[in-house]
Amino acid sequence: MSDDTSENRPTSEASSEKPPMLVLLESLEFYRNVRTGVVVGAIAAVALYLVRTLELLPWSLVETREYPLFSPDVWFLLLAFVLAATLSLLVAIALTVLEAVRGAREVTDAERG
């Protein structure tokens, strides 16, 4: 009995069976964009957290507020995580949209020429 799995099929046939969403994400280089976004978000969050914790600002931030549960440094660490996640998402979306526009222009140019 032959086993009818993608391992026994030619590679062109196996690659054509990818889900359409996966093909779209690969064509838009989504995974590369996500990695770039994570790096940008992490660098920005670490930089801003270090500015806050090491007090690298030329003026002093007055500590007049009381922070519940945690010290101010823990709250700013949590905010840095939220900033990193948000900035990562925004960069990934922006790069993906730019890649989609670039791909649409290539298709349009190919149809004209």
DSSP file (Angstrom, degrees, kcal/mol; ACC not computed):
  #  RESIDUE AA STRUCTURE BP1 BP2  ACC     N-H-->O    O-->H-N    N-H-->O    O-->H-N    TCO  KAPPA ALPHA  PHI   PSI    X-CA   Y-CA   Z-CA
    1    1 A M              0   0    0      0, 0.0     2,-0.4     0, 0.0     0, 0.0   0.000 360.0 360.0 360.0 136.1    0.0    0.0    0.0
    2    2 A S        -     0   0    0      2,-0.0     2,-0.6     1,-0.0     6,-0.0  -0.725 360.0-130.4 -93.3 143.2    1.3    3.4   -0.8
    3    3 A D        -     0   0    0     -2,-0.4     2,-1.4     1,-0.1     5,-0.1  -0.814  11.5-147.9 -93.0 123.9    1.0    6.2    1.7
    4    4 A D        +     0   0    0     -2,-0.6     2,-0.2     3,-0.1    -1,-0.1  -0.540  49.0 130.4 -95.0  69.8   -0.5    9.3    0.2
    5    5 A T  S >  S-     0   0    0     -2,-1.4     3,-1.0     1,-0.0     4,-0.5  -0.694  73.6-104.0-115.1 171.0    1.4   11.9    2.3
    6    6 A S  T 3  S+     0   0    0      1,-0.2     3,-0.4    -2,-0.2     8,-0.2   0.685 115.2  69.3 -69.3 -16.6    3.2   15.1    1.3
    7    7 A E  T 3  S+     0   0    0      1,-0.2    -1,-0.2     7,-0.0    -3,-0.1   0.837 101.2  45.8 -68.8 -31.6    6.5   13.2    1.9
    8    8 A N  S <  S+     0   0    0     -3,-1.0    -1,-0.2    -5,-0.1    -2,-0.2   0.540 100.4  85.9 -88.0  -8.0    5.9   11.0   -1.1
    9    9 A R  S    S-     0   0    0     -4,-0.5     5,-0.0    -3,-0.4    -5,-0.0  -0.547  91.2 -92.6 -91.5 157.4    4.8   13.9   -3.4
   10   10 A P     >  -     0   0    0      0, 0.0     4,-2.1     0, 0.0     3,-0.4  -0.295  38.5-112.8 -62.4 155.6    7.2   16.0   -5.4
   11   11 A T  H  > S+     0   0    0      1,-0.2     4,-2.5     2,-0.2     5,-0.2   0.840 115.0  56.8 -64.2 -33.7    8.3   19.2   -3.7
   12   12 A S  H  > S+     0   0    0      1,-0.2     4,-1.2     2,-0.2    -1,-0.2   0.881 109.6  46.1 -65.4 -35.9    6.4   21.5   -6.1
   13   13 A E  H  4 S+     0   0    0     -3,-0.4     4,-0.5     2,-0.2    -2,-0.2   0.889 112.8  49.5 -72.0 -39.2    3.1   19.7   -5.3
   14   14 A A  H >< S+     0   0    0     -4,-2.1     3,-0.8     1,-0.2    -2,-0.2   0.877 110.7  50.1 -67.8 -37.0    3.8   19.8   -1.5
   15   15 A S  H >< S+     0   0    0     -4,-2.5     3,-1.1     1,-0.2    -1,-0.2   0.790 103.6  59.5 -73.2 -25.7    4.6   23.5   -1.6
   16   16 A S  T 3< S+     0   0    0     -4,-1.2    -1,-0.2     1,-0.2    -2,-0.2   0.637  94.6  66.5 -76.2 -11.5    1.4   24.3   -3.5
   17   17 A E  T <  S+     0   0    0     -3,-0.8    -1,-0.2    -4,-0.5    -2,-0.2   0.331  72.0 123.1 -91.0   8.4   -0.6   22.8   -0.7
   18   18 A K  S <  S-     0   0    0     -3,-1.1    -3,-0.0     1,-0.1     5,-0.0  -0.389  76.2 -96.8 -65.1 146.0    0.4   25.5    1.8
   19   19 A P     >  -     0   0    0      0, 0.0     4,-2.0     0, 0.0     3,-0.4  -0.366  31.3-120.2 -61.4 143.8   -2.5   27.4    3.3
   20   20 A P  H  > S+     0   0    0      0, 0.0     4,-2.3     0, 0.0     5,-0.1   0.842 112.2  55.8 -57.4 -34.9   -3.3   30.6    1.4
   21   21 A M  H  > S+     0   0    0      2,-0.2     4,-2.7     1,-0.2     5,-0.2   0.902 107.0  49.7 -65.7 -39.5   -2.7   32.7    4.6
   22   22 A L  H  > S+     0   0    0     -3,-0.4     4,-2.4     2,-0.2    -1,-0.2   0.898 110.2  50.4 -65.3 -40.2    0.8   31.3    5.0
   23   23 A V  H  X S+     0   0    0     -4,-2.0     4,-2.3     2,-0.2    -2,-0.2   0.910 111.5  48.9 -63.1 -41.8    1.6   32.0    1.4
   24   24 A L  H  X S+     0   0    0     -4,-2.3     4,-1.8     2,-0.2    -2,-0.2   0.935 111.3  48.6 -62.9 -46.8    0.4   35.6    1.9
   25   25 A L  H  <>S+     0   0    0     -4,-2.7     5,-2.6     1,-0.2     6,-0.3   0.890 112.8  48.4 -62.5 -39.0    2.5   36.0    5.0
   26   26 A E  H ><5S+     0   0    0     -4,-2.4     3,-1.2     1,-0.2    -1,-0.2   0.895 110.0  51.2 -68.0 -39.2    5.6   34.6    3.4
   27   27 A S  H 3<5S+     0   0    0     -4,-2.3    -1,-0.2     1,-0.3    -2,-0.2   0.799 111.1  48.3 -69.9 -26.5    5.2   36.8    0.3
   28   28 A L  T 3<5S-     0   0    0     -4,-1.8    -1,-0.3    -5,-0.2    -2,-0.2   0.394 109.3-125.5 -89.8   3.1    4.8   39.9    2.5
   29   29 A E  T <>5 +     0   0    0     -3,-1.2     4,-2.0    -4,-0.2    -3,-0.2   0.884  51.7 161.2  54.1  41.4    7.9   38.9    4.5
   30   30 A F  H  >< +     0   0    0     -5,-2.6     4,-2.3     1,-0.2     5,-0.2   0.883  65.4  53.1 -61.5 -42.3    5.8   39.1    7.6
   31   31 A Y  H  > S+     0   0    0     -6,-0.3     4,-2.0     1,-0.2    -1,-0.2   0.876 109.5  48.5 -67.0 -36.7    8.1   37.0    9.8
   32   32 A R  H  > S+     0   0    0      2,-0.2     4,-2.3     1,-0.2    -1,-0.2   0.899 111.4  51.6 -65.4 -40.4   11.2   39.1    8.9
   33   33 A N  H  X S+     0   0    0     -4,-2.0     4,-2.5     2,-0.2    -2,-0.2   0.875 108.1  51.1 -64.4 -38.0    9.1   42.2    9.7
   34   34 A V  H  X S+     0   0    0     -4,-2.3     4,-2.5     2,-0.2    -1,-0.2   0.922 109.8  49.6 -66.1 -43.6    8.1   40.8   13.1
   35   35 A R  H  X S+     0   0    0     -4,-2.0     4,-2.0     2,-0.2    -2,-0.2   0.921 112.2  48.2 -61.2 -42.8   11.7   40.1   14.0
   36   36 A T  H  X S+     0   0    0     -4,-2.3     4,-2.5     1,-0.2    -2,-0.2   0.921 111.5  50.4 -62.3 -44.0   12.7   43.6   13.0
   37   37 A G  H  X S+     0   0    0     -4,-2.5     4,-2.8     1,-0.2     5,-0.2   0.885 108.7  51.4 -61.6 -40.4    9.9   45.1   15.0
   38   38 A V  H  X S+     0   0    0     -4,-2.5     4,-2.5     2,-0.2    -1,-0.2   0.908 111.0  48.2 -64.7 -41.5   10.8   43.1   18.1
   39   39 A V  H  X S+     0   0    0     -4,-2.0     4,-2.5     2,-0.2     5,-0.2   0.942 114.0  46.1 -64.2 -46.6   14.4   44.3   17.9
   40   40 A V  H  X S+     0   0    0     -4,-2.5     4,-2.4     1,-0.2    -2,-0.2   0.928 114.8  47.6 -62.3 -45.5   13.3   47.9   17.4
   41   41 A G  H  X S+     0   0    0     -4,-2.8     4,-2.5     1,-0.2    -1,-0.2   0.903 112.6  48.5 -63.0 -42.3   10.8   47.7   20.3
   42   42 A A  H  X S+     0   0    0     -4,-2.5     4,-2.6    -5,-0.2     5,-0.2   0.920 111.9  48.6 -65.6 -43.3   13.3   46.0   22.6
   43   43 A I  H  X S+     0   0    0     -4,-2.5     4,-2.4    -5,-0.2    -2,-0.2   0.926 113.9  46.5 -62.8 -44.4   16.0   48.6   21.9
   44   44 A A  H  X S+     0   0    0     -4,-2.4     4,-2.6    -5,-0.2     5,-0.2   0.920 114.0  47.7 -64.4 -43.4   13.6   51.5   22.4
   45   45 A A  H  X S+     0   0    0     -4,-2.5     4,-2.4     2,-0.2    -2,-0.2   0.918 113.6  46.8 -65.6 -43.3   12.2   50.1   25.7
   46   46 A V  H  X S+     0   0    0     -4,-2.6     4,-2.6     2,-0.2     5,-0.2   0.922 112.9  50.2 -64.3 -43.1   15.7   49.3   27.1
   47   47 A A  H  X S+     0   0    0     -4,-2.4     4,-2.2    -5,-0.2    -2,-0.2   0.938 114.2  43.3 -61.6 -47.1   16.9   52.7   26.2
   48   48 A L  H  X S+     0   0    0     -4,-2.6     4,-1.9     2,-0.2    -1,-0.2   0.868 113.4  51.9 -68.6 -35.2   14.0   54.5   27.8
   49   49 A Y  H  X S+     0   0    0     -4,-2.4     4,-3.1    -5,-0.2     5,-0.3   0.912 110.7  48.2 -66.0 -41.3   14.1   52.3   30.8
   50   50 A L  H  X S+     0   0    0     -4,-2.6     4,-2.6     1,-0.2     6,-0.2   0.890 108.8  53.7 -66.3 -38.3   17.8   53.0   31.3
   51   51 A V  H  <>S+     0   0    0     -4,-2.2     5,-1.9    -5,-0.2     6,-0.5   0.913 114.8  42.2 -59.9 -41.1   17.2   56.8   30.9
   52   52 A R  H  <5S+     0   0    0     -4,-1.9     3,-0.5     3,-0.2    -2,-0.2   0.945 119.5  40.2 -71.6 -49.5   14.6   56.6   33.6
   53   53 A T  H  <5S+     0   0    0     -4,-3.1    -2,-0.2     1,-0.2    -3,-0.2   0.854 120.7  42.3 -74.9 -33.7   16.4   54.3   36.1
   54   54 A L  T  <5S-     0   0    0     -4,-2.6    -1,-0.2    -5,-0.3    -2,-0.2   0.442 105.2-129.0 -90.0   1.0   19.8   55.8   35.7
   55   55 A E  T   5 +     0   0    0     -3,-0.5    -3,-0.2    -4,-0.3    -4,-0.1   0.942  46.4 162.8  50.4  57.5   18.3   59.3   35.7
   56   56 A L      < +     0   0    0     -5,-1.9    -1,-0.1    -6,-0.2    -4,-0.1   0.443  36.5 108.9 -84.8  -1.0   20.1   60.4   32.5
   57   57 A L  S    S-     0   0    0     -6,-0.5     4,-0.1     2,-0.1     0, 0.0  -0.494  77.0-126.3 -74.8 147.3   17.8   63.3   32.0
   58   58 A P  S    S+     0   0    0      0, 0.0     2,-0.3     0, 0.0    -1,-0.1   0.752  94.9  53.8 -67.6 -21.2   19.4   66.7   32.6
   59   59 A W  S    S-     0   0    0      0, 0.0     2,-0.4     0, 0.0    -2,-0.1  -0.797  91.8-111.5-111.5 157.4   16.6   67.6   35.0
   60   60 A S        -     0   0    0     -2,-0.3     2,-0.6    -4,-0.1    -4,-0.0  -0.699  21.2-133.4 -90.0 134.1   15.5   65.6   38.0
   61   61 A L        -     0   0    0     -2,-0.4     2,-0.4    -9,-0.1    -1,-0.0  -0.770  25.7-127.4 -84.7 125.5   12.1   63.9   38.1
   62   62 A V        -     0   0    0     -2,-0.6     2,-1.3     1,-0.1     3,-0.2  -0.593  10.5-145.1 -78.4 128.2   10.4   64.7   41.3
   63   63 A E        +     0   0    0     -2,-0.4    -1,-0.1     1,-0.2    -2,-0.0  -0.679  50.0 134.4 -93.1  81.0    9.2   61.5   43.1
   64   64 A T        +     0   0    0     -2,-1.3     2,-0.3     2,-0.0    -1,-0.2   0.469  47.1  87.3-105.5  -4.7    6.0   62.8   44.7
   65   65 A R        -     0   0    0     -3,-0.2     2,-0.4     2,-0.0     0, 0.0  -0.732  68.5-137.2-100.8 144.4    3.8   59.9   43.8
   66   66 A E        -     0   0    0     -2,-0.3     5,-0.1     5,-0.0    -2,-0.0  -0.838  16.8-146.5 -97.3 136.9    3.3   56.8   45.8
   67   67 A Y        -     0   0    0     -2,-0.4     2,-0.1     3,-0.1     8,-0.0  -0.903  13.1-132.0-107.9 124.8    3.2   53.5   43.8
   68   68 A P  S    S-     0   0    0      0, 0.0     2,-2.6     0, 0.0     0, 0.0  -0.465  76.6  -8.5 -76.2 146.7    1.0   50.7   45.0
   69   69 A L  S    S+     0   0    0     -2,-0.1     2,-0.3     0, 0.0    -2,-0.0  -0.241 126.0  42.6  71.8 -50.4    2.3   47.1   45.2
   70   70 A F  S    S-     0   0    0     -2,-2.6    -3,-0.1     1,-0.1     0, 0.0  -0.751  86.6 -98.5-124.6 167.2    5.7   47.7   43.6
   71   71 A S    >>  -     0   0    0     -2,-0.3     4,-1.7     1,-0.1     3,-0.5  -0.367  44.9-102.3 -75.9 165.3    8.5   50.2   43.5
   72   72 A P  H 3> S+     0   0    0      0, 0.0     4,-2.5     0, 0.0     5,-0.2   0.848 121.0  59.9 -59.0 -34.0    8.6   52.8   40.7
   73   73 A D  H 3> S+     0   0    0      1,-0.2     4,-1.8     2,-0.2     5,-0.1   0.882 104.2  49.2 -64.0 -37.3   11.3   50.8   39.0
   74   74 A V  H <> S+     0   0    0     -3,-0.5     4,-2.3     2,-0.2    -1,-0.2   0.912 111.0  50.1 -67.6 -41.5    9.1   47.7   38.6
   75   75 A W  H  X S+     0   0    0     -4,-1.7     4,-2.4     1,-0.2    -2,-0.2   0.910 111.4  48.2 -62.6 -40.9    6.2   49.9   37.3
   76   76 A F  H  X S+     0   0    0     -4,-2.5     4,-2.1     2,-0.2    -1,-0.2   0.826 108.9  54.2 -70.6 -29.4    8.6   51.4   34.7
   77   77 A L  H  X S+     0   0    0     -4,-1.8     4,-1.9     2,-0.2    -2,-0.2   0.911 109.4  47.8 -65.7 -42.5    9.9   48.0   33.8
   78   78 A L  H  X S+     0   0    0     -4,-2.3     4,-2.1     2,-0.2    -2,-0.2   0.904 112.0  49.6 -63.8 -41.1    6.3   46.9   33.1
   79   79 A L  H  X S+     0   0    0     -4,-2.4     4,-2.6     1,-0.2    -1,-0.2   0.871 107.6  54.6 -65.0 -35.9    5.7   50.0   31.1
   80   80 A A  H  X S+     0   0    0     -4,-2.1     4,-2.5     2,-0.2    -1,-0.2   0.884 107.2  50.8 -64.5 -37.8    8.9   49.3   29.1
   81   81 A F  H  X S+     0   0    0     -4,-1.9     4,-2.5     2,-0.2    -2,-0.2   0.925 111.0  47.8 -64.1 -44.4    7.5   45.9   28.3
   82   82 A V  H  X S+     0   0    0     -4,-2.1     4,-2.5     1,-0.2     5,-0.2   0.909 112.4  49.8 -63.0 -41.8    4.2   47.4   27.1
   83   83 A L  H  X S+     0   0    0     -4,-2.6     4,-2.9     2,-0.2     5,-0.3   0.920 110.7  49.7 -61.6 -44.1    6.2   49.9   25.0
   84   84 A A  H  X S+     0   0    0     -4,-2.5     4,-2.3     1,-0.2    -2,-0.2   0.924 113.0  46.0 -62.3 -44.8    8.3   47.2   23.5
   85   85 A A  H  X S+     0   0    0     -4,-2.5     4,-2.1     2,-0.2    -2,-0.2   0.918 115.8  45.6 -65.0 -43.5    5.3   45.1   22.5
   86   86 A T  H  X S+     0   0    0     -4,-2.5     4,-2.5     2,-0.2    -2,-0.2   0.926 114.5  46.6 -66.6 -45.6    3.4   48.0   21.1
   87   87 A L  H  X S+     0   0    0     -4,-2.9     4,-2.5    -5,-0.2     5,-0.2   0.877 110.7  53.9 -66.1 -36.6    6.3   49.4   19.1
   88   88 A S  H  X S+     0   0    0     -4,-2.3     4,-2.4    -5,-0.3    -1,-0.2   0.932 110.4  46.6 -60.7 -45.9    7.2   45.9   17.8
   89   89 A L  H  X S+     0   0    0     -4,-2.1     4,-2.5     2,-0.2    -2,-0.2   0.917 112.5  49.4 -63.7 -43.9    3.6   45.5   16.5
   90   90 A L  H  X S+     0   0    0     -4,-2.5     4,-2.5     2,-0.2    -2,-0.2   0.907 112.6  46.8 -64.0 -42.0    3.6   49.0   14.9
   91   91 A V  H  X S+     0   0    0     -4,-2.5     4,-2.7     2,-0.2     5,-0.2   0.921 112.6  49.9 -66.3 -42.9    6.9   48.4   13.2
   92   92 A A  H  X S+     0   0    0     -4,-2.4     4,-2.1    -5,-0.2    -2,-0.2   0.909 112.9  46.8 -62.5 -42.1    5.9   45.0   11.9
   93   93 A I  H  X S+     0   0    0     -4,-2.5     4,-2.6     2,-0.2     5,-0.2   0.929 112.7  49.3 -65.4 -44.9    2.6   46.4   10.6
   94   94 A A  H  X S+     0   0    0     -4,-2.5     4,-2.4     1,-0.2    -2,-0.2   0.923 113.0  46.4 -61.9 -44.5    4.3   49.3    8.9
   95   95 A L  H  X S+     0   0    0     -4,-2.7     4,-2.2     1,-0.2    -1,-0.2   0.882 112.7  50.5 -66.0 -37.0    6.9   47.1    7.2
   96   96 A T  H  X S+     0   0    0     -4,-2.1     4,-2.2    -5,-0.2    -2,-0.2   0.904 110.4  49.0 -67.4 -40.8    4.3   44.6    6.1
   97   97 A V  H  X S+     0   0    0     -4,-2.6     4,-2.5     2,-0.2    -2,-0.2   0.917 111.3  50.2 -64.0 -42.5    2.1   47.4    4.6
   98   98 A L  H  X S+     0   0    0     -4,-2.4     4,-2.4     1,-0.2    -2,-0.2   0.898 110.6  49.5 -62.4 -39.3    5.2   48.8    2.8
   99   99 A E  H  X S+     0   0    0     -4,-2.2     4,-2.5     2,-0.2    -1,-0.2   0.877 110.1  51.2 -66.5 -37.3    6.0   45.3    1.5
  100  100 A A  H  X S+     0   0    0     -4,-2.2     4,-2.4     2,-0.2    -2,-0.2   0.906 110.9  47.9 -65.6 -41.5    2.3   44.9    0.3
  101  101 A V  H  X S+     0   0    0     -4,-2.5     4,-2.3     2,-0.2    -2,-0.2   0.924 112.1  49.6 -64.1 -43.9    2.5   48.3   -1.5
  102  102 A R  H  X S+     0   0    0     -4,-2.4     4,-2.1     1,-0.2    -2,-0.2   0.917 112.2  48.0 -61.2 -43.7    5.8   47.3   -3.1
  103  103 A G  H  X S+     0   0    0     -4,-2.5     4,-2.2     1,-0.2    -1,-0.2   0.886 110.1  51.6 -64.7 -39.0    4.4   44.0   -4.2
  104  104 A A  H  X S+     0   0    0     -4,-2.4     4,-2.3     1,-0.2    -1,-0.2   0.888 109.7  50.1 -65.9 -37.9    1.3   45.6   -5.7
  105  105 A R  H  X S+     0   0    0     -4,-2.3     4,-2.8     2,-0.2    -2,-0.2   0.891 109.1  51.6 -66.7 -38.6    3.4   48.1   -7.6
  106  106 A E  H  X S+     0   0    0     -4,-2.1     4,-2.2     2,-0.2    -2,-0.2   0.913 111.3  47.4 -64.0 -41.5    5.5   45.2   -9.0
  107  107 A V  H  X S+     0   0    0     -4,-2.2     4,-2.0     2,-0.2    -2,-0.2   0.917 113.2  48.3 -64.4 -42.9    2.3   43.4  -10.1
  108  108 A T  H  X S+     0   0    0     -4,-2.3     4,-1.8     1,-0.2    -2,-0.2   0.917 112.9  47.7 -63.8 -44.0    1.0   46.6  -11.7
  109  109 A D  H  X S+     0   0    0     -4,-2.8     4,-2.2     1,-0.2    -1,-0.2   0.869 110.7  52.2 -65.4 -36.1    4.3   47.2  -13.5
  110  110 A A  H  < S+     0   0    0     -4,-2.2    -1,-0.2     1,-0.2    -2,-0.2   0.860 109.2  49.8 -67.6 -36.1    4.4   43.6  -14.7
  111  111 A E  H  < S+     0   0    0     -4,-2.0    -1,-0.2     1,-0.2    -2,-0.2   0.845 113.8  45.7 -71.3 -33.3    0.9   43.9  -16.1
  112  112 A R  H  <        0   0    0     -4,-1.8    -2,-0.2     1,-0.2    -1,-0.2   0.877 360.0 360.0 -74.6 -38.1    1.7   47.1  -18.0
  113  113 A G     <        0   0    0     -4,-2.2    -1,-0.2    -5,-0.2    -2,-0.2   0.449 360.0 360.0 -94.0 360.0    5.0   45.9  -19.4
